[in-house]
């Protein structure tokens, strides 16, 4: 694609944003969106705009355009999260919102709901992440702490000596039997041939033998030609995809072109960074003196205006912490005048009446509105585009180099701020000298010798008192690792396998389809389970986007999601999703699973472990803190905990962990991800504590038929099996494999697709019968576990509010099982 393609994409996105803002905030209040269906349409439109902007930003080679475009991308990202939080509110607090009826009305496919994860989360920090990966790799090698994340093959249990001998005997007898059967088949075939020859009257002449061979060869060649014609006809009518030639394939050629664009992009950014230094010096040389004089004149005027006419005393200069001369150069607007007549009754009414209007403003009568902090940022991004780029002619800028004039325009405020700080220091010295002169004149008039530095001393005392007050006011807990470097803390956590290197998993690796009947079931009064596509969407919206975006976005999104619980049957992809969240956001991965830290930091030392984890996670954010078998952290039954046979109680981190999580604030891009295959082990108070701790509860379901049709080809390809043939009975396999978890399907294929089998694939493609033979050795998820998961879901606070009867039935069922 050419540079102009992404310029057009940017322009279209800006125009669509303007239309979108007009639709959200019409002139007539009656036309404003109110219903969930209206906000659903707005959400879908923003996702489409975001996809366009993200692609254009990723491929834009012009460094200054990228800076302005990133503002738009982050503003739209924040707006999507705002609208999603409002949709959840309108959807009775259920996180999985079903859009299938809206998609039908808009004539769109479910693919539009797949939120793209911005590549700049990782690519803009590539140097930092590569350095961190090398450091982690060196520490892993130094401490010899391998990361065992790979799935294990299906290995039979160890056998005793007698049982092993018996197995060998059985296999050897079977081998001998098969060999005898093969010899007997060959013998019978030879005998049948001899009998046939005898019936035909002896040997065949060479001419007749040649004729028979020719007939067989011609038949083979004809069948092969007919097969090729049939295949070509299937391709022609669209029943079979055409074979791809890598040399002329347009898709591969486009991918290579995009890679070349990334190289040009990196070169242009490096050139722009070098130019910043030289152009900054040039701006300072040409305009710095004028800026300095302007600042000095304004400050001198302020000295004169604020000098006490009676005593001649000069005012105190604002401290650097308070902004220095910023308020002098740009004074705040005067406060609005208060009508004395209106203010008098409020003054008489005392504290209660004074507070009454504020309470009314909060308003019991006023309806809550969709948060709109990022709307003004979108307006700003559109205004920047219209002011700087909409009418610019770039026909001569083929290589998309930076614009020097725009660089100078952007550098002027930076240079002005640097000069202002320098002038502030100079004017502070001048002000002290002026104060000394005034003090000396006053002393001379009164006949006493002035004490030099009196003003300084008084100011110093004032400043000292202020600092002391700040220190007193900011009393915090003592840091037990204050004397240790961040590198040493990081290395210690790696040596104990708390910080881990994780496999390269992406959110797309969690393969599954969309629920096409979600809205229909809701209309019938049934709350459907979240589909696998909605699980991906939830992990992206509540996990990846908030911690991967800038601190500014994280601080201003309406819902601060500190924790997500991924629960479901074993091997349904919970750990894969946790890895995908960390990889997509470029986050550190901390593993605080009870079994992972068992035997480490015993007794009261666990406080130090939790402190170190959160300290490193905050400093090196974004970070993901993962806890597998999280239900055991909330268990309080000592008898149950002893049954697990661990060196330390599995719930020993709970107290300190909850304290640290409670202290997490907006802007701290740290996410707690819990995984549980048995959340129903927690009952009563433990269940309440587990449910209330996690803000988002995401059920990872077993794949249905539609998801299995996508899952099998994806996993076969991931394990090196390539694309399935046209003759592969995928529909049959998807029906038969219902009830198998994705992790089990992955193990089936790893067991089947050995190195030897992969070598034979070009000649003998994979068949459904082969897969079924191996699949028979693995077990499905039992129905009891699946039912227990559904019952636990019914007990969630959100579901209880919707259907109290279902929750009561689930409780009764749980009591019967006990």
Helices and strands as residue ranges (DSSP letters): H 3-24, G 29-31, H 36-59, H 63-90, H 100-106, G 110-113, H 120-123, H 126-143, H 161-199, H 206-236, H 250-305, G 320-322, H 326-329, H 340-348, H 350-362, H 373-388, H 404-446, H 454-473, H 486-495, G 507-509, H 518-523, H 532-539, I 540-544, H 545-548, H 551-556, E 563-567, H 574-585, E 588-591, G 603-605, H 606-619, E 623-628, G 630-633, H 638-643, H 654-662, E 670-676, G 679-681, H 685-693, E 696-699, H 705-718, H 730-736, H 742-752, H 755-760, H 768-775, H 783-794, H 797-802, H 804-817
